[in-house]
Every structure is written in structure tokens, then in C-alpha cells.
Amino acid sequence: MKSRQSGITLIGFLVILAVVGFLGYMAMRLAPSYSEYMGVEKAMTQISTSGVDGKSLDDLRRELMFKMNFQYVDDATIQPSDITLVRDRDGGPTQLRVAYEKVVPFMYNIDFLLHFDKSVPLQGNPNQ
């Protein structure tokens, strides 16, 4: 009597290992950018809750860049022009908006282009 063997072959195992390795490498390349984005979000939340009465856009940019240094956000990632104030037409709260793109080299001539856009409502009335 013959018994049937079941399981994965060596070639099947190598294919699965290659796919898992590729996905792991991709995660290793992208994780620092998303970690940096979480630092940007945290700095924006700190700015929005601290009260911004009478501060100009330049003051807010300077304060946000200072707080992002503590969150390990690279200075080359976000330019001051990426930080804007958006005033709601309906008289709602003014929003602090940070929108930027980051290019992450992957392999050879393949890059990832990541687009980040976050807005938080500000407490207080900043000058524009």
C-alpha cells in the first residue's frame, strides 16, 4: 500500500520565502517614512491645542518645525511652503495643513512616491 505524502516542496517553500522576503524589504523601506509622518501628526496636534491667538503663519511654521525636530522629522522632508493655514468659508475654525511628498528609493530605478496630507483645526484665531 502506498501512502500519499502531503506538504510543501522545496521549490514551493523557496517561492513563498522569496515573496515574504520581498514584502519584508518593502516594509523596511516604507516604515521610516510612516513613522516620520506620525511625528508630524503629533507635532501638529501639539500646535493646535496650545492656542494660536495672534500668531502669524511664519510664527506657526517656526514653532511647528521646532516641534518636529523633537519628533525626529528630517529637515529636508517638509519645507516651510508645505505648511499652510486654511480658513473655512462658513466661519468654522482655521485649519493648519501640512501637505508634502516624499520619494523613497526602493531598488535600481524604482522609487516609491508617498503623498501625505494632514489638517488639524486650530484653537484660537491666528493672523494670516
TIBAMI-434722 format. One record per residue: residue in one letter; x, z, y of N, C-alpha, C, CB in turn; residue number from 1. Coordinates in nm, 2 decimals, always signed. Each point is the difference from the previous one (the first is absolute). Glycine has a CB too. Example, Ala and Ser with C-alpha at 12.3 -4.5 7.8 and 13.67 -1.06 7.14 Angstrom:
BEGIN
- resn	nx	nz	ny	cax	caz	cay	cx	cz	cy	cbx	cbz	cby	resi
- A	+1.32	+0.78	-0.57	-0.09	+0.00	+0.12	+0.09	+0.00	+0.12	-0.19	+0.12	-0.12	1
- S	+0.15	-0.19	+0.23	+0.09	+0.00	+0.11	-0.08	+0.08	+0.11	+0.12	-0.22	-0.06	2
# end
This chain:
BEGIN
- resn	nx	nz	ny	cax	caz	cay	cx	cz	cy	cbx	cbz	cby	resi
- M	+0.08	+0.00	-0.12	-0.08	+0.00	+0.12	+0.09	+0.00	+0.12	-0.19	+0.12	-0.12	1
- K	+0.15	-0.21	+0.21	+0.07	+0.00	+0.13	-0.07	+0.08	+0.10	+0.08	-0.23	-0.05	2
- S	+0.01	+0.30	+0.13	-0.06	+0.08	+0.11	+0.03	-0.07	+0.13	+0.02	+0.22	-0.13	3
- R	-0.12	-0.23	+0.22	+0.02	-0.06	+0.13	+0.07	+0.09	+0.09	-0.21	-0.14	-0.03	4
- Q	+0.31	+0.09	+0.10	+0.06	+0.08	+0.10	-0.06	-0.03	+0.14	+0.22	-0.01	-0.14	5
- S	-0.23	+0.11	+0.22	-0.05	-0.02	+0.13	+0.09	+0.07	+0.10	-0.23	-0.01	-0.09	6
- G	+0.23	-0.04	+0.21	+0.09	+0.05	+0.10	+0.05	-0.11	+0.09	+0.07	+0.18	-0.15	7
- I	+0.03	-0.15	+0.23	+0.05	-0.10	+0.10	+0.13	-0.05	-0.06	-0.12	+0.12	+0.20	8
- T	+0.15	-0.25	-0.17	+0.12	-0.06	-0.05	+0.11	+0.03	+0.11	-0.12	-0.18	-0.13	9
- L	+0.24	+0.15	+0.10	+0.11	+0.02	+0.10	-0.02	-0.09	+0.12	+0.16	+0.07	-0.19	10
- I	-0.20	-0.19	+0.16	-0.01	-0.10	+0.12	-0.12	+0.05	+0.08	+0.09	-0.19	-0.13	11
- G	-0.20	+0.24	+0.07	-0.11	+0.05	+0.08	+0.04	+0.12	+0.08	-0.16	-0.08	-0.17	12
- F	+0.24	+0.17	+0.11	+0.05	+0.11	+0.08	+0.09	-0.04	+0.11	-0.01	+0.13	-0.21	13
- L	+0.09	-0.23	+0.20	+0.09	-0.04	+0.10	-0.08	-0.07	+0.12	+0.18	-0.03	-0.17	14
- V	-0.29	-0.04	+0.14	-0.08	-0.06	+0.10	-0.07	+0.11	+0.08	-0.04	-0.20	-0.14	15
- I	-0.02	+0.30	+0.07	-0.06	+0.11	+0.07	+0.10	+0.08	+0.08	-0.17	+0.02	-0.18	16
- L	+0.29	+0.00	+0.13	+0.11	+0.07	+0.08	+0.04	-0.08	+0.12	+0.08	+0.10	-0.21	17
- A	-0.08	-0.23	+0.20	+0.03	-0.09	+0.12	-0.10	+0.01	+0.11	+0.13	-0.15	-0.15	18
- V	-0.26	+0.15	+0.11	-0.11	+0.01	+0.09	+0.00	+0.14	+0.07	-0.14	-0.17	-0.14	19
- V	+0.16	+0.27	+0.06	+0.00	+0.14	+0.06	+0.12	+0.01	+0.09	-0.12	+0.09	-0.20	20
- G	+0.24	-0.14	+0.16	+0.12	+0.01	+0.09	-0.02	-0.08	+0.13	+0.14	+0.02	-0.21	21
- F	-0.21	-0.14	+0.20	-0.02	-0.07	+0.12	-0.10	+0.07	+0.10	+0.03	-0.21	-0.13	22
- L	-0.13	+0.27	+0.08	-0.10	+0.08	+0.08	+0.07	+0.12	+0.05	-0.19	-0.09	-0.13	23
- G	+0.28	+0.16	+0.06	+0.07	+0.11	+0.04	+0.10	-0.03	+0.12	-0.02	+0.10	-0.23	24
- Y	+0.08	-0.22	+0.22	+0.09	-0.04	+0.10	-0.07	-0.03	+0.13	+0.15	-0.09	-0.17	25
- M	-0.27	+0.03	+0.15	-0.08	-0.03	+0.12	-0.05	+0.13	+0.07	-0.08	-0.22	-0.11	26
- A	+0.04	+0.32	+0.03	-0.04	+0.12	+0.06	+0.12	+0.07	+0.07	-0.18	+0.03	-0.19	27
- M	+0.30	-0.04	+0.13	+0.11	+0.06	+0.07	+0.03	-0.06	+0.13	+0.10	+0.05	-0.23	28
- R	-0.12	-0.18	+0.24	+0.02	-0.07	+0.13	-0.10	+0.03	+0.10	+0.11	-0.18	-0.13	29
- L	-0.24	+0.20	+0.09	-0.11	+0.02	+0.09	-0.03	+0.15	+0.04	-0.09	-0.21	-0.09	30
- A	+0.13	+0.30	+0.01	-0.04	+0.14	+0.02	+0.06	+0.05	+0.13	+0.00	+0.03	-0.25	31
- P	+0.13	-0.05	+0.29	+0.05	+0.05	+0.13	-0.08	-0.05	+0.12	+0.22	+0.01	-0.11	32
- S	-0.27	-0.13	+0.11	-0.08	-0.05	+0.11	-0.13	+0.07	+0.01	+0.10	-0.22	-0.03	33
- Y	-0.17	+0.25	-0.08	-0.12	+0.07	+0.01	+0.02	+0.15	+0.03	-0.10	-0.16	-0.17	34
- S	+0.21	+0.22	+0.13	+0.04	+0.13	+0.04	+0.02	+0.01	+0.15	+0.10	+0.04	-0.23	35
- E	-0.03	-0.14	+0.28	+0.02	-0.01	+0.15	-0.13	-0.01	+0.07	+0.22	-0.11	-0.04	36
- Y	-0.32	+0.03	-0.01	-0.13	-0.02	+0.06	-0.07	+0.14	+0.00	-0.01	-0.24	-0.07	37
- M	+0.02	+0.32	-0.03	-0.07	+0.13	+0.00	+0.06	+0.09	+0.11	-0.04	-0.03	-0.25	38
- G	+0.17	+0.01	+0.27	+0.07	+0.08	+0.11	-0.06	-0.05	+0.14	+0.21	+0.03	-0.14	39
- V	-0.23	-0.16	+0.15	-0.06	-0.05	+0.13	-0.14	+0.06	+0.02	+0.13	-0.21	-0.02	40
- E	-0.21	+0.21	-0.09	-0.14	+0.06	+0.01	+0.01	+0.15	+0.04	-0.08	-0.17	-0.18	41
- K	+0.17	+0.24	+0.12	+0.01	+0.14	+0.03	+0.04	+0.02	+0.14	+0.06	+0.05	-0.23	42
- A	+0.03	-0.13	+0.29	+0.04	+0.02	+0.14	-0.11	-0.04	+0.09	+0.24	-0.05	-0.06	43
- M	-0.32	-0.05	+0.02	-0.11	-0.04	+0.09	-0.11	+0.11	+0.00	+0.05	-0.24	-0.06	44
- T	-0.07	+0.30	-0.05	-0.10	+0.11	-0.01	+0.05	+0.12	+0.09	-0.07	-0.07	-0.24	45
- Q	+0.20	+0.10	+0.24	+0.05	+0.10	+0.08	-0.02	-0.03	+0.15	+0.17	+0.06	-0.18	46
- I	-0.15	-0.18	+0.22	-0.02	-0.04	+0.14	-0.14	+0.01	+0.03	+0.20	-0.15	-0.01	47
- S	-0.29	+0.10	-0.07	-0.14	+0.00	+0.03	-0.07	+0.13	+0.02	-0.01	-0.21	-0.12	48
- T	+0.06	+0.31	+0.05	-0.06	+0.14	+0.00	+0.07	+0.08	+0.11	-0.06	-0.02	-0.24	49
- S	+0.17	-0.02	+0.30	+0.07	+0.08	+0.09	-0.06	-0.01	+0.14	+0.21	-0.03	-0.13	50
- G	-0.30	-0.06	+0.16	-0.05	-0.02	+0.13	+0.09	-0.09	+0.09	-0.11	+0.23	-0.02	51
- V	+0.05	-0.33	+0.08	+0.07	-0.10	+0.07	-0.04	-0.02	+0.14	+0.04	-0.11	-0.21	52
- D	-0.11	+0.21	+0.27	-0.05	-0.01	+0.13	+0.11	-0.03	+0.10	-0.18	+0.16	-0.05	53
- G	+0.16	-0.28	+0.13	+0.09	-0.04	+0.10	+0.13	-0.06	-0.04	-0.10	+0.18	+0.12	54
- K	+0.12	-0.20	-0.25	+0.12	-0.06	-0.05	-0.01	-0.15	+0.01	+0.05	+0.19	-0.15	55
- S	+0.06	-0.26	+0.19	+0.00	-0.14	+0.00	+0.03	-0.06	-0.14	+0.07	+0.00	+0.25	56
- L	-0.08	-0.13	-0.26	+0.03	-0.07	-0.13	+0.15	+0.02	-0.03	-0.19	-0.16	+0.04	57
- D	+0.27	+0.15	+0.06	+0.15	+0.02	-0.02	+0.03	+0.14	-0.05	+0.05	-0.17	+0.17	58
- D	-0.12	+0.27	-0.11	+0.02	+0.14	-0.05	-0.05	+0.02	-0.14	-0.03	+0.08	+0.23	59
- L	-0.08	-0.14	-0.27	-0.05	+0.00	-0.14	+0.10	-0.07	-0.09	-0.24	+0.01	+0.08	60
- R	+0.29	-0.12	-0.04	+0.09	-0.07	-0.09	+0.13	+0.08	-0.02	-0.09	-0.22	+0.09	61
- R	+0.14	+0.28	+0.02	+0.12	+0.08	-0.01	-0.02	+0.12	-0.10	+0.07	-0.07	+0.24	62
- E	-0.19	+0.14	-0.22	-0.03	+0.12	-0.08	-0.02	-0.04	-0.15	-0.10	+0.11	+0.20	63
- L	+0.03	-0.23	-0.22	-0.02	-0.04	-0.14	+0.13	-0.04	-0.06	-0.23	-0.08	+0.06	64
- M	+0.32	+0.01	+0.01	+0.13	-0.04	-0.06	+0.08	+0.13	-0.03	+0.00	-0.22	+0.13	65
- F	-0.01	+0.32	-0.05	+0.07	+0.13	-0.02	-0.05	+0.06	-0.13	+0.04	+0.03	+0.25	66
- K	-0.17	-0.02	-0.27	-0.06	+0.06	-0.11	+0.03	-0.08	-0.13	-0.18	+0.10	+0.14	67
- M	+0.18	-0.23	-0.13	+0.03	-0.09	-0.11	+0.15	+0.02	-0.05	-0.17	-0.16	+0.08	68
- N	+0.26	+0.20	+0.00	+0.13	+0.03	-0.04	+0.01	+0.12	-0.10	+0.08	-0.09	+0.22	69
- F	-0.17	+0.18	-0.20	-0.01	+0.12	-0.09	-0.07	-0.04	-0.13	-0.01	+0.15	+0.19	70
- Q	-0.06	-0.26	-0.20	-0.07	-0.05	-0.12	+0.09	-0.10	-0.07	-0.22	+0.05	+0.11	71
- Y	+0.34	-0.07	-0.07	+0.09	-0.10	-0.06	-0.04	-0.14	+0.01	+0.07	+0.18	-0.16	72
- V	-0.13	-0.22	+0.27	-0.04	-0.13	+0.03	+0.12	-0.07	+0.06	-0.25	+0.06	+0.03	73
- D	+0.29	-0.18	-0.08	+0.11	-0.07	+0.05	-0.03	-0.05	+0.14	+0.07	-0.07	-0.23	74
- D	+0.03	+0.08	+0.32	-0.02	-0.04	+0.14	-0.02	-0.16	+0.01	+0.14	+0.19	+0.07	75
- A	-0.09	-0.26	-0.16	-0.01	-0.15	+0.00	-0.14	-0.04	-0.05	+0.25	-0.02	-0.03	76
- T	-0.32	+0.10	-0.04	-0.13	-0.04	-0.06	-0.11	-0.02	+0.11	+0.06	+0.13	-0.21	77
- I	-0.08	-0.03	+0.30	-0.10	-0.01	+0.10	+0.06	-0.01	+0.14	-0.15	+0.14	-0.15	78
- Q	+0.11	-0.24	+0.21	+0.04	-0.03	+0.14	-0.10	+0.07	+0.10	+0.12	-0.22	-0.07	79
- P	-0.08	+0.26	+0.19	-0.10	+0.05	+0.09	-0.12	-0.09	+0.03	+0.19	+0.12	+0.10	80
- S	-0.17	-0.25	-0.11	-0.11	-0.09	+0.03	-0.10	+0.00	-0.12	+0.16	-0.15	+0.13	81
- D	-0.13	+0.21	-0.24	-0.09	+0.01	-0.11	-0.10	+0.12	+0.02	+0.17	-0.10	-0.15	82
- I	-0.14	+0.18	+0.25	-0.09	+0.12	+0.02	-0.08	-0.03	+0.13	+0.17	+0.16	-0.10	83
- T	-0.31	-0.16	+0.08	-0.09	-0.04	+0.11	-0.11	+0.10	+0.00	+0.06	-0.24	-0.02	84
- L	-0.13	+0.24	+0.14	-0.12	+0.08	+0.02	-0.12	-0.10	+0.00	+0.13	+0.19	+0.13	85
- V	-0.23	-0.15	-0.20	-0.12	-0.09	-0.01	-0.12	+0.09	+0.05	+0.09	-0.14	-0.19	86
- R	-0.15	+0.09	+0.30	-0.11	+0.07	+0.07	-0.13	-0.06	-0.06	+0.14	+0.06	+0.21	87
- D	-0.23	+0.02	-0.25	-0.13	-0.04	-0.06	-0.09	-0.04	+0.12	+0.03	+0.15	-0.20	88
- R	-0.10	-0.27	+0.18	-0.09	-0.05	+0.10	-0.12	+0.09	+0.02	+0.08	-0.23	-0.05	89
- D	-0.12	+0.30	-0.05	-0.13	+0.08	+0.00	+0.03	+0.14	+0.06	-0.08	-0.12	-0.20	90
- G	+0.20	+0.14	+0.25	+0.03	+0.13	+0.06	+0.04	+0.10	-0.10	-0.16	-0.04	+0.17	91
- G	+0.20	+0.00	-0.29	+0.05	+0.09	-0.11	+0.14	+0.04	+0.03	-0.15	-0.11	-0.16	92
- P	+0.21	+0.18	+0.07	+0.14	+0.05	+0.03	+0.10	-0.11	-0.01	-0.07	+0.22	-0.10	93
- T	+0.17	-0.20	+0.18	+0.12	-0.10	+0.00	+0.07	+0.02	-0.13	+0.02	+0.01	+0.25	94
- Q	+0.02	-0.12	-0.31	+0.07	+0.00	-0.13	+0.15	-0.03	+0.02	-0.22	-0.07	-0.12	95
- L	+0.30	+0.14	+0.05	+0.14	-0.03	-0.01	+0.02	-0.09	-0.12	+0.07	+0.22	+0.11	96
- R	-0.01	-0.34	-0.09	+0.01	-0.10	-0.10	+0.15	-0.04	-0.02	-0.23	-0.09	+0.05	97
- V	+0.27	+0.09	-0.18	+0.13	-0.04	-0.04	-0.02	-0.11	-0.10	+0.11	+0.23	+0.05	98
- A	-0.06	-0.35	-0.02	-0.01	-0.12	-0.09	+0.14	-0.06	-0.01	-0.25	-0.04	+0.06	99
- Y	+0.30	+0.03	-0.18	+0.14	-0.06	-0.01	+0.01	-0.06	-0.14	+0.09	+0.17	+0.15	100
- E	+0.01	-0.26	-0.16	+0.03	-0.07	-0.13	+0.14	+0.04	-0.04	-0.16	-0.19	+0.06	101
- K	+0.17	+0.19	-0.19	+0.13	+0.03	-0.06	+0.04	-0.09	-0.11	-0.03	+0.24	+0.06	102
- V	+0.14	-0.30	-0.06	+0.05	-0.09	-0.10	+0.09	+0.08	-0.09	-0.02	-0.21	+0.15	103
- V	-0.02	+0.20	-0.28	+0.08	+0.08	-0.10	+0.06	-0.11	-0.10	-0.15	+0.21	+0.02	104
- P	+0.28	-0.22	-0.02	+0.07	-0.10	-0.09	-0.03	+0.05	-0.15	+0.18	-0.06	+0.18	105
- F	-0.21	-0.04	-0.26	-0.03	+0.03	-0.14	+0.11	-0.05	-0.09	-0.25	-0.01	+0.05	106
- M	+0.26	-0.12	-0.07	+0.11	-0.05	-0.07	+0.02	-0.15	+0.04	-0.05	+0.16	-0.20	107
- Y	+0.17	-0.20	+0.20	+0.04	-0.13	+0.04	-0.06	-0.04	+0.13	+0.02	-0.07	-0.24	108
- N	-0.11	-0.03	+0.25	-0.06	-0.04	+0.13	-0.15	+0.05	+0.00	+0.16	-0.20	+0.02	109
- I	-0.19	+0.29	-0.10	-0.14	+0.06	+0.00	+0.00	+0.13	+0.08	-0.05	-0.12	-0.23	110
- D	-0.04	+0.12	+0.33	-0.02	+0.12	+0.08	-0.15	+0.04	-0.01	+0.20	-0.06	+0.15	111
- F	-0.22	+0.19	-0.12	-0.14	+0.05	+0.02	-0.02	+0.02	+0.15	+0.00	+0.12	-0.23	112
- L	-0.11	-0.17	+0.28	-0.04	+0.02	+0.14	-0.12	+0.11	+0.00	+0.08	-0.24	+0.07	113
- L	-0.05	+0.35	-0.02	-0.10	+0.11	+0.00	-0.05	+0.01	+0.14	+0.11	+0.13	-0.19	114
- H	-0.24	-0.12	+0.21	-0.07	+0.01	+0.13	-0.07	+0.14	+0.00	-0.03	-0.26	+0.02	115
- F	+0.07	+0.34	+0.08	-0.06	+0.13	+0.01	-0.07	+0.01	+0.13	+0.18	+0.10	-0.14	116
- D	-0.30	-0.04	+0.14	-0.08	+0.01	+0.13	-0.08	+0.13	-0.01	-0.02	-0.25	+0.02	117
- K	+0.04	+0.34	+0.07	-0.07	+0.13	+0.00	-0.04	+0.03	+0.14	+0.14	+0.08	-0.20	118
- S	-0.26	-0.03	+0.21	-0.06	+0.05	+0.13	-0.05	+0.14	-0.02	-0.06	-0.23	+0.07	119
- V	+0.09	+0.32	+0.03	-0.06	+0.13	+0.00	-0.06	+0.03	+0.14	+0.17	+0.08	-0.17	120
- P	-0.28	-0.01	+0.17	-0.06	+0.04	+0.13	+0.08	+0.11	+0.07	-0.23	-0.07	-0.09	121
- L	+0.24	+0.05	+0.22	+0.08	+0.10	+0.07	-0.10	+0.11	+0.06	+0.18	-0.18	+0.06	122
- Q	-0.13	+0.30	-0.05	-0.08	+0.11	+0.06	+0.05	+0.01	+0.15	-0.03	+0.12	-0.22	123
- G	-0.05	-0.15	+0.31	+0.04	+0.00	+0.14	-0.01	-0.13	+0.06	+0.15	+0.19	-0.05	124
- N	-0.11	-0.21	+0.17	-0.01	-0.12	+0.08	+0.13	-0.05	+0.05	-0.23	+0.06	+0.06	125
- P	+0.30	-0.15	-0.13	+0.13	-0.04	+0.04	-0.01	-0.10	+0.12	+0.09	+0.03	-0.23	126
- N	+0.01	-0.05	+0.31	+0.01	-0.10	+0.10	+0.04	-0.13	-0.07	+0.06	+0.17	+0.19	127
- Q	-0.11	-0.28	-0.14	+0.04	-0.13	-0.06	+0.08	-0.08	+0.10	-0.19	+0.00	-0.14	128
# end
